[in-house]
Structure formats: C-alpha cells, structure tokens
Amino acid sequence: MRDVARTPIAVFAVAAVAMFAVAVTSSDALAQSKQPAPAKQAAPPPAPAPAAKQIALTEKQIESVLASQKDFDAIDDQDKPTDKPSANMLGKLDEVSKKYGFADYADYTIVLDNIGLVIGGFDPKTKSYVGADVVIKQQIAAVQANKKMPAADRKEALQELNQALKSPPPAVENKGNIELVAKYYDKLAALMQDDE
C-alpha cells in the first residue's frame, strides 16, 4: 500500500508512543516531586518495537493482497496525506480489506507485514530466500561500490544499513511462507517497491 495504507498504522504507533511517553513523563514528574533529586544516571535504551504478529500465510491471502491494490491505490489517490487519518479514510480502508476477504484493515496489514518480512530476505538477483542479514550485507556492498552516490548520501545509507544489520528483523517462523512468497515473488516485489 502506498502512503495512505501505511499512514494509519504509523500514526497510531506514533500516537501510542507519544501517549506512553507523556504518561511516563507525568508519572516520573509526580514521583520526582515527592522524592529528593537522585544522582544523574544514563537513560536506559529504548525498548525495541514489538515485532509484527507472525502468521502462516495462505495462497488466498497473497492473491487477495495483490488483487486489492487497485482499490487501495484509488483511496490513496482520493485522500490527501495528513498527520491524522480521518474516520472516513479508515472506514474506506476497512471496506476494501473486507471486500478482499480480510476481517478489517488491521488483518490486512498483518498479512502485508508477514509478506514484507519474508520478501526482505529474498535476494532480488536470484529470487531465492537467503535471509535478511545476507540481503543487508549485499546492500552494504552495493552502496560501498557505488561511486556515483554523493559521499553524504553514501555515509547516511551505510549508517542506516549497518544499524539494520545490528537489529535485523525476526526470523521467519512459518517456513511455508517462504515457499508461498517465492511463488508470487515478482508480483509481490513490484508491489513492495511501489510502496516505498
């Protein structure tokens, strides 16, 4: 899905983090007002984001994701990107999701996230599953070899890729998903590329 389809999840995730941060800050401020100021300590590292729920994909789900794209694209073309998705947009996303056999838009995104998890481990040249860490290392090598890329862009890309290598996505739990994604690799890769 383009920006519209991913926007609700991103907005809700950011909102949830913001609400959590406000709640923690408020409770910390209240607790600090009742206690003497402690010695300064380094802040603990942020907790990693929860991994997407992994499910065993079905051929029907993959076909439905592919078939639904024209309808999701139509929503994307109608709505202007905003920081907060409208109830109308969310309703449209749920409607399209249900039309293609998903319980709702959240169910659709779980399927899409599972496809993305698997496809992230495919070597685009061989179209075979090699694992996300191997793909990231290939991308690092490609960026390092690209002498046409501006130095600042190369440095930023390498930092992002090295960070991704330090915290790779979780392993694919449902190995049958790899075979299903391989069967539809070309169509799914095109879909995922359009989403970027």
C-alpha positions in Angstrom: 0.0 0.0 0.0 1.1 3.5 -0.6 1.3 6.2 2.0 -2.4 6.1 2.8 -2.5 2.4 3.6 0.5 2.6 5.9 -0.4 6.1 7.4 -3.0 4.8 9.9 -0.6 2.3 11.4 2.3 4.8 11.5 0.0 7.5 13.1 -1.4 5.1 15.6 2.1 3.8 16.5 3.5 7.3 16.9 0.4 8.3 18.9 0.8 5.3 21.2 4.4 6.0 21.8 3.6 9.7 22.4 0.9 8.8 24.9 3.2 6.3 26.6 5.9 9.0 26.8 3.5 11.5 28.2 2.3 9.0 30.8 5.8 8.0 31.8 6.9 11.7 31.9 3.9 12.6 34.0 4.4 9.8 36.5 8.1 10.4 36.6 7.5 14.1 37.4 5.0 13.2 40.1 7.4 10.7 41.6 10.3 13.1 41.4 8.3 15.9 43.1 7.8 13.6 46.1 11.4 12.4 46.4 14.7 14.2 46.6 16.5 14.5 43.3 18.6 11.4 42.6 22.0 11.4 41.1 22.0 11.6 37.3 22.0 8.3 35.6 22.2 7.4 31.9 18.7 6.8 30.5 18.0 3.1 29.7 18.0 2.3 26.0 14.5 2.4 24.4 12.6 -0.8 24.3 12.5 -2.4 20.8 9.3 -2.0 18.9 7.1 -5.1 19.2 7.5 -7.4 16.2 4.6 -7.9 13.9 2.4 -10.9 14.7 3.7 -13.8 12.5 1.1 -15.9 10.9 1.1 -18.8 8.4 0.2 -17.2 5.1 -2.3 -18.7 2.7 -2.2 -18.5 -1.1 -5.7 -16.9 -0.9 -4.3 -14.1 1.4 -1.4 -13.4 -1.0 -3.8 -13.3 -4.0 -6.1 -11.0 -2.1 -3.3 -8.6 -1.3 -2.3 -8.5 -4.9 -5.9 -8.1 -6.1 -6.7 -5.4 -3.7 -4.0 -2.9 -4.8 -6.1 -1.1 -7.4 -8.8 -0.4 -4.8 -6.2 0.8 -2.2 -4.5 2.9 -4.8 -7.8 4.6 -5.5 -8.1 5.5 -1.9 -4.6 6.8 -1.9 -5.4 9.0 -4.9 -8.6 10.4 -3.3 -7.2 11.3 0.1 -4.6 13.9 0.9 -1.9 12.7 3.3 -2.3 14.1 6.7 -0.9 13.6 10.2 -4.2 12.1 11.4 -6.2 9.8 9.2 -9.9 10.6 9.0 -12.5 8.2 10.2 -13.8 8.3 6.6 -10.4 7.1 5.3 -10.2 4.4 8.0 -13.7 3.3 7.0 -12.6 3.1 3.4 -9.6 1.0 4.2 -11.7 -1.4 6.3 -14.2 -1.6 3.5 -11.6 -2.5 0.9 -10.0 -5.0 3.2 -13.3 -6.7 3.8 -14.1 -6.8 0.1 -11.0 -8.9 -0.4 -11.7 -11.4 2.5 -9.8 -9.7 5.4 -11.6 -9.2 8.7 -10.6 -5.5 8.6 -7.6 -3.3 7.7 -5.6 -4.4 10.7 -6.0 -8.0 9.5 -4.8 -6.9 6.0 -1.7 -5.2 7.5 -0.8 -8.3 9.5 -0.7 -10.3 6.2 1.2 -7.5 4.4 3.7 -7.3 7.2 4.3 -11.1 7.1 4.8 -10.9 3.3 7.3 -8.0 3.9 9.2 -9.9 6.5 9.7 -12.8 4.1 10.4 -10.8 1.0 13.0 -8.8 2.9 15.1 -12.0 3.0 15.0 -12.6 -0.8 18.0 -12.0 -3.0 16.5 -9.9 -5.8 19.0 -11.2 -8.3 18.5 -14.9 -7.7 14.9 -14.6 -6.4 15.7 -17.0 -3.7 15.4 -16.7 0.1 18.8 -16.1 1.7 17.8 -14.3 4.9 17.6 -10.6 5.8 21.1 -10.4 7.1 22.6 -11.6 3.8 20.4 -9.1 1.9 21.5 -6.2 4.1 25.2 -7.2 3.6 24.6 -7.3 -0.1 23.1 -3.8 0.1 26.0 -2.5 2.1 28.4 -3.9 -0.6 26.4 -2.2 -3.3 26.4 1.2 -1.6 30.1 0.9 -0.9 30.7 0.1 -4.6 28.5 2.9 -5.9 31.0 5.7 -6.7 28.3 7.9 -8.3 26.4 8.3 -5.0 27.3 11.6 -3.2 29.5 11.0 -0.2 27.0 12.3 2.3 24.2 10.1 0.9 26.6 7.1 1.0 27.6 7.7 4.6 23.9 8.0 5.6 22.9 4.9 3.7 25.7 2.9 5.2 24.8 4.1 8.7 21.2 3.0 8.2 22.2 -0.4 6.7 24.7 -1.1 9.5 22.1 -0.2 12.1 19.7 -2.6 10.3 22.3 -5.3 10.4 22.7 -4.8 14.2 19.0 -5.2 14.7 17.7 -7.5 12.0 14.1 -8.4 11.7 13.0 -11.6 13.4 13.5 -14.9 11.8 10.6 -16.2 9.7 8.7 -18.6 12.0 6.4 -20.1 9.4 8.8 -21.6 6.8 5.9 -22.3 4.4 5.5 -18.6 4.0 8.9 -18.6 2.1 7.6 -21.0 -0.5 4.4 -19.0 -1.0 6.2 -15.7 -1.3 8.6 -17.3 -3.8 5.7 -18.4 -5.9 4.5 -14.8 -6.2 7.9 -13.1 -5.9 7.8 -11.0 -9.0 4.3 -9.5 -8.3 5.0 -9.1 -4.6 8.4 -7.4 -5.1 6.8 -5.0 -7.6 4.1 -4.3 -5.0 6.5 -3.7 -2.2 8.7 -1.5 -4.4 5.6 0.7 -5.3 5.0 1.1 -1.5 8.4 2.8 -0.9 
